[in-house]
Amino acid sequence: MRWIALLVLPIVIVLAAGAVACRGEGGTPSGSPTPSDLAASPSPARTATPGPSPTPIGATVPEGWRRHTTANMQIDVPETWETFDLTQESIDTILEELRSLNPEFASVTEQALRQAGIEVFAFDAQSVELLNNFSILSQEFPLPLTVPAIIEQSEAEFADLGITVLAADSSLTIGGMRAGSLHSSWALGPIQIRQVAYLVLPEPNVAFFLTLTTTPDDFDALEPLFTQMAESFRVLDSP
């Protein structure tokens, strides 16, 4: 399993919003979707099973926040943050733009992006170029996983791509589930990124990946908010 798809998805949001000058003139790349385009229909990567709506769990939603719920998970986000889904068509367009920035990065990312179960994206509509954002993916695996093994493998993959790992922790718990985190700093084209990615294992062969992204200058101020969002994450039982 690679965390690389998790790293690129926040950049997907930026590219989709036309915030990156991919072709040298600083303008919006031709054919790039807008956030409203991306929200037009849910991603086919995961389809909710018809039936009763899941019952939300966890503490009361803090004032100024709202609870975003899907068929199998929930997370609390600030009210100023917007959530939306991607379509496969949008992913095709974004991968094309990503290749223009970094072909090697696009190559190792494409398969993971297409196979991962995209749960939710959210961004702070008040942030510059939508660079304050998070994404959640889920994936099932044929063999059992452990948090320390995934963290160790991911650190090696990060090093191979020139990504600086600032801190790693494989002993966390989120919502009573085994969890770990990786703090990293990296660049994709002109974009400087500061990121924390959380791995959550509700079952030995099921993983959720929460990636929270901002700029290096804003990370310290936003880290408490990121931590609060991650700690609100819960996996819902099937109806």
C-alpha positions as CSV (number, residue, x, y, z in Angstrom):
1,M,0.0,0.0,0.0
2,R,1.3,3.5,-0.9
3,W,0.4,6.7,0.9
4,I,1.4,8.5,-2.3
5,A,-2.3,8.8,-3.5
6,L,-3.0,10.4,-0.1
7,L,-0.4,13.0,-0.6
8,V,-1.5,14.0,-4.1
9,L,-5.2,14.3,-3.4
10,P,-5.0,17.7,-1.7
11,I,-3.1,18.9,-4.8
12,V,-5.9,17.4,-6.8
13,I,-8.2,20.0,-5.2
14,V,-5.8,22.8,-6.0
15,L,-5.4,21.7,-9.6
16,A,-9.2,21.2,-10.0
17,A,-9.8,24.8,-8.8
18,G,-7.3,26.1,-11.4
19,A,-5.0,27.5,-8.7
20,V,-1.8,26.1,-10.2
21,A,-0.2,27.5,-13.3
22,C,0.7,24.3,-15.0
23,R,1.8,25.7,-18.3
24,G,3.9,28.7,-17.5
25,E,1.5,31.6,-17.9
26,G,-0.1,31.5,-14.5
27,G,-3.6,30.9,-16.0
28,T,-6.1,28.2,-15.3
29,P,-5.2,25.0,-17.3
30,S,-7.6,24.3,-20.2
31,G,-10.2,21.7,-19.2
32,S,-9.6,21.8,-15.5
33,P,-12.8,21.3,-13.5
34,T,-14.0,23.8,-10.8
35,P,-15.1,22.7,-7.3
36,S,-18.7,22.9,-8.5
37,D,-17.9,20.6,-11.4
38,L,-16.3,18.1,-9.1
39,A,-19.3,18.0,-6.9
40,A,-21.6,17.3,-9.8
41,S,-21.8,13.6,-9.1
42,P,-20.3,11.2,-6.5
43,S,-17.2,9.1,-7.3
44,P,-18.0,5.6,-8.6
45,A,-15.1,4.3,-6.5
46,R,-17.5,3.5,-3.7
47,T,-21.2,3.0,-3.8
48,A,-23.4,3.1,-0.6
49,T,-25.5,0.0,0.0
50,P,-29.2,0.9,0.1
51,G,-30.8,0.6,3.5
52,P,-31.3,2.6,6.7
53,S,-29.1,5.6,7.3
54,P,-26.2,4.9,9.8
55,T,-26.6,6.3,13.3
56,P,-24.0,9.0,14.0
57,I,-21.8,8.3,17.0
58,G,-19.4,10.3,19.1
59,A,-19.5,13.5,21.1
60,T,-21.7,16.5,20.4
61,V,-20.6,18.5,17.4
62,P,-18.7,21.6,18.6
63,E,-20.2,25.0,18.0
64,G,-19.2,26.4,14.7
65,W,-18.6,22.9,13.3
66,R,-20.8,20.4,11.4
67,R,-20.7,16.6,11.1
68,H,-20.1,15.1,7.7
69,T,-21.4,11.5,7.4
70,T,-21.1,8.9,4.7
71,A,-22.4,5.3,4.5
72,N,-19.5,4.1,6.6
73,M,-17.8,7.0,8.4
74,Q,-18.1,10.4,9.9
75,I,-15.9,13.4,10.7
76,D,-16.5,16.8,12.1
77,V,-15.4,19.8,10.1
78,P,-15.6,23.6,10.6
79,E,-18.7,25.2,9.1
80,T,-16.5,27.3,6.9
81,W,-15.1,24.2,5.2
82,E,-16.9,22.8,2.1
83,T,-17.0,19.1,1.2
84,F,-17.4,17.6,-2.2
85,D,-16.8,14.4,-4.2
86,L,-14.7,13.7,-7.3
87,T,-15.8,11.8,-10.5
88,Q,-13.6,9.5,-12.5
89,E,-13.6,12.0,-15.3
90,S,-12.3,14.7,-13.0
91,I,-9.5,12.3,-11.9
92,D,-8.5,11.8,-15.6
93,T,-8.2,15.5,-16.1
94,I,-6.2,16.1,-12.9
95,L,-3.8,13.3,-13.7
96,E,-3.0,14.9,-17.0
97,E,-2.2,18.2,-15.3
98,L,-0.2,16.3,-12.6
99,R,2.0,14.7,-15.4
100,S,2.9,18.2,-16.6
101,L,4.2,19.1,-13.1
102,N,6.0,15.8,-12.2
103,P,5.7,12.8,-14.5
104,E,7.4,10.4,-12.0
105,F,5.0,11.4,-9.3
106,A,2.0,11.0,-11.6
107,S,3.2,7.5,-12.6
108,V,3.4,6.2,-9.0
109,T,0.1,7.9,-8.1
110,E,-2.2,6.9,-10.9
111,Q,-2.9,3.3,-9.9
112,A,-3.4,4.1,-6.3
113,L,-5.8,7.0,-7.1
114,R,-7.9,4.8,-9.3
115,Q,-8.1,1.9,-6.9
116,A,-8.6,3.7,-3.6
117,G,-12.1,4.3,-2.2
118,I,-12.5,8.1,-2.2
119,E,-14.7,8.9,0.8
120,V,-14.6,12.7,1.1
121,F,-12.7,15.9,0.3
122,A,-13.1,19.2,2.2
123,F,-11.4,22.6,1.9
124,D,-11.4,25.9,3.7
125,A,-13.1,28.2,1.2
126,Q,-11.5,31.1,3.0
127,S,-7.9,29.9,2.4
128,V,-5.7,31.1,-0.4
129,E,-5.9,28.8,-3.4
130,L,-7.8,26.2,-1.3
131,L,-4.5,25.0,0.2
132,N,-6.1,24.3,3.6
133,N,-7.8,21.0,2.9
134,F,-8.2,17.4,3.8
135,S,-9.0,14.1,2.1
136,I,-10.2,10.7,3.3
137,L,-9.6,7.4,1.4
138,S,-10.4,3.9,2.4
139,Q,-9.0,0.6,1.1
140,E,-9.4,-3.1,1.8
141,F,-6.4,-5.5,1.6
142,P,-6.1,-9.2,1.1
143,L,-3.7,-9.6,4.0
144,P,-3.7,-8.2,7.6
145,L,-1.8,-5.0,8.2
146,T,-0.2,-3.4,11.2
147,V,0.3,0.3,11.8
148,P,4.1,0.1,12.4
149,A,4.7,-1.9,9.2
150,I,2.8,0.6,7.1
151,I,4.5,3.6,8.7
152,E,7.9,2.0,8.1
153,Q,7.1,1.2,4.5
154,S,5.7,4.7,3.9
155,E,8.8,6.4,5.3
156,A,10.9,4.4,2.7
157,E,8.6,5.4,-0.1
158,F,8.7,9.0,0.9
159,A,12.5,9.0,0.9
160,D,12.5,7.5,-2.6
161,L,10.4,10.5,-3.8
162,G,12.4,13.1,-2.0
163,I,9.7,13.8,0.6
164,T,11.0,14.9,4.0
165,V,9.5,13.0,6.9
166,L,9.4,15.4,9.9
167,A,7.9,13.0,12.4
168,A,6.3,9.6,12.6
169,D,4.1,7.9,15.3
170,S,2.7,4.4,15.0
171,S,1.2,4.2,18.6
172,L,-1.9,6.4,18.2
173,T,-5.5,5.6,18.8
174,I,-8.4,7.4,17.1
175,G,-12.0,6.5,18.2
176,G,-10.6,3.4,19.9
177,M,-8.9,2.2,16.7
178,R,-5.3,1.6,16.0
179,A,-3.7,4.6,14.2
180,G,-0.5,6.3,13.2
181,S,0.7,9.5,11.7
182,L,3.3,10.9,9.4
183,H,4.3,14.6,9.2
184,S,6.0,15.6,6.0
185,S,7.2,18.6,4.0
186,W,7.5,18.5,0.2
187,A,7.0,20.4,-3.0
188,L,5.1,19.7,-6.2
189,G,6.0,22.1,-8.9
190,P,5.6,25.6,-7.4
191,I,3.5,24.4,-4.4
192,Q,5.2,24.1,-1.0
193,I,3.3,21.7,1.2
194,R,3.2,20.9,4.9
195,Q,1.1,17.9,5.7
196,V,0.0,15.4,8.3
197,A,-1.4,12.1,7.2
198,Y,-3.2,9.7,9.6
199,L,-3.6,6.0,9.1
200,V,-6.6,4.4,10.9
201,L,-7.1,0.6,11.1
202,P,-10.6,-0.3,12.2
203,E,-9.9,-3.9,11.1
204,P,-6.6,-5.7,10.3
205,N,-7.4,-5.6,6.5
206,V,-9.2,-2.3,6.3
207,A,-7.5,1.1,6.4
208,F,-8.7,4.7,6.3
209,F,-6.2,7.5,5.3
210,L,-6.8,11.0,6.5
211,T,-4.5,13.6,4.9
212,L,-4.6,17.2,6.1
213,T,-2.7,19.8,4.2
214,T,-1.7,23.5,4.3
215,T,1.4,25.7,3.7
216,P,4.5,25.6,5.8
217,D,3.8,29.1,7.1
218,D,0.3,28.2,8.3
219,F,0.8,24.7,9.7
220,D,1.6,25.6,13.3
221,A,-1.5,27.7,13.6
222,L,-3.7,25.1,12.0
223,E,-2.3,22.0,13.6
224,P,-4.7,22.1,16.6
225,L,-7.7,22.3,14.2
226,F,-6.3,19.4,12.2
227,T,-5.9,17.3,15.3
228,Q,-9.5,18.0,16.4
229,M,-10.8,17.0,13.0
230,A,-8.8,13.8,13.0
231,E,-9.8,12.8,16.5
232,S,-13.5,13.2,15.6
233,F,-13.2,10.5,12.9
234,R,-15.4,7.5,13.4
235,V,-16.2,4.4,11.4
236,L,-19.9,3.5,11.4
237,D,-21.3,0.1,11.7
238,S,-23.3,-1.3,8.8
239,P,-27.1,-1.0,9.2
